[in-house]
Amino acid sequence: MIRIGHGYDVHRLTEERRLILGGVEIPYEKGLLGHSDADVLIHAVMDSMLGALALGDIGKLFPDSDIRYKNADSLELLKIVVEIIAENGFGVGNIDCTVICQSPKLAPHIEKMRKNISAATGCDISQISVKATTEEGLGFTGTGEGIVAHAVCILADKN
Ligand code: ZN
């Protein structure tokens, strides 16, 4: 049996925050605002995996009212989600992600993001796709107010 999941997340760009995407710290004048490290890409990935098994979302699993998740490393949270998926008898088939970001340019960092996600999920890098695009200056990603991430995944029954 296979299950498909979708994840979507948005975080606001603000000053005096580090920009962390796919577990990569990217040098930039702004970073993403959030309770954890605000890694919008990893959040979308986790929501896609939880969604595939109808297990809710990361807001339910890692509530931002919980001090344990303040400035949390989202890659560590992803490992917890992978464990939950495994406890339910599933493993990752593949994950495909799109990050929508006007600037900075993400191309130099994509391979490291794929590597980080494959390491955290126990997948081969060929199972992990990360793409980046812009919205041509339109909307809130275009004006640099925030960054969006989408993810879809297939989970496969391990039995
Ligand atoms: Zn988030």
Residues whose N, C-alpha, C, O or C-beta is under 5 A from the ligand:
A	BS01	ZN	D9 V10 V40 H43
